[in-house]
Amino acid sequence: MNDKPTTGRILRGPGRRRKPRRRALRITAWALAGAVVLGGVGLGYAYLRLNGNITGVDINAQLGKDRPKNIDNGSMDILVLGSDSRAGKNGQYGRDEGGARSDTAMIVHLYNGHRKATVVSIPRDTLVHRPACTKSDGTTVPASPSDMFNDAYSVGGPACAVKTVESMTGIRMDHYIEVDFTGFKNLINAMGGVPVTTTKPINDKDSHLDLPAGTHNLDGEQALGLVRTRHGVGDGSDLGRIQLQQAFVKALLGQAHSVGLLTNPAKLYDTADTATKALTTDSELASVNALVGFASSLKDIGSGDLDMVTMPVQYDQTDPNRVVPMDGKSELVWSALRADRPVPAQAKQGSAGDEALARGWVK
């Protein structure tokens, strides 16, 4: 009789061959759990880092209750400023003199439903009544009866710029967004550039821009040069520069739709690191979720849904380098926006801003 076992299964006993599989399942489960935990930590770190990129300003706290009534009619008003700060990386655009001004100022009015918008440019050289402002350190800047508009930001920061706009318009600003030279340039590069067509050559040594007539895909440096240029177009005035800026805003919005920035959350998050470093916002917008939600709310607005308006102004009689508001026509603009209505055509006619000579140079 042969006492040797015929197979190895008898020695191991029934069912023991399945242990390696169970061990493998346990290892896989723990590996997946670890990946989820580590992934969550990674996403959480990225989220916190992006939130940490954003500079927020508590406009509401600085302005208190002395503001226009917040009319709940479904519309939204945002003050967008371009700062001319030369601090840090912006030093390549000029000497840092320890301050900054609002080189570009636009009120963006989103109509109820967020399918159309009016953008009103405020010329930086407009002489306005600037109200008294409380700075972030608690000190007070006295009112001035006739200051250039961009001085409000210079002497009192974002909150003073908002207060001056609200005083001029009677419209409460729901949000505030600011971008400086370097931030603007980086945003354009992150989008892959912005295509524009120049109908005439533009050559401005001050803004380092040299564009022949034709179609161009502007990188960040070229786009910055375009929105800063004035000596190379029209009559060389700031009002002509505003016309270039308005044309570029339409091109920028078209490109944002083209690359899916406003309709594709994944694409939006891809540019989030650049975008969050570029912006200073009011405290209510100073988070990734708030900014993404705000950007997504613009997805139904195309370049054809924008009405670009320059605040009605005329040249100052004592200083041709300054402009003053045309009170009657300006009130037509502000009253229309307060009522969430389109700006009437007569508000734009006869204004120096409407008659500047740079319109049509960029499409």
Secondary structure, DSSP 8 states (H G I E B T S, - for coil): ---S-SSSHHHH-TTGGGHHHHHHHHHHHHHHHHHHHHHHHHHHHHHHHHHHH-EEE-HHHHHTT-S-----SS-EEEEEEEE---SGGGGGGS---S---EEEEEEEEE-TTSS-EEEEE--TTBEEEE--EE-TTS-EE--EEEEETTHHHHHHHHHHHHHHHHHHH----SEEEEE-HHHHHHHHHHTT-EEEEESS-EEETTTTEEE-SEEEEE-HHHHHHHHH--TTSTTS-HHHHHHHHHHHHHHHHHHHHHTTTTT-HHHHHHTHHHHHHHEEEEGGG-SHHHHHHHHHTTTT--GGGEEEEE--EEE-SS-TT-EEE-HHHHHHHHHHHHTT----GGGTTT-HHHH-TTTTSB-
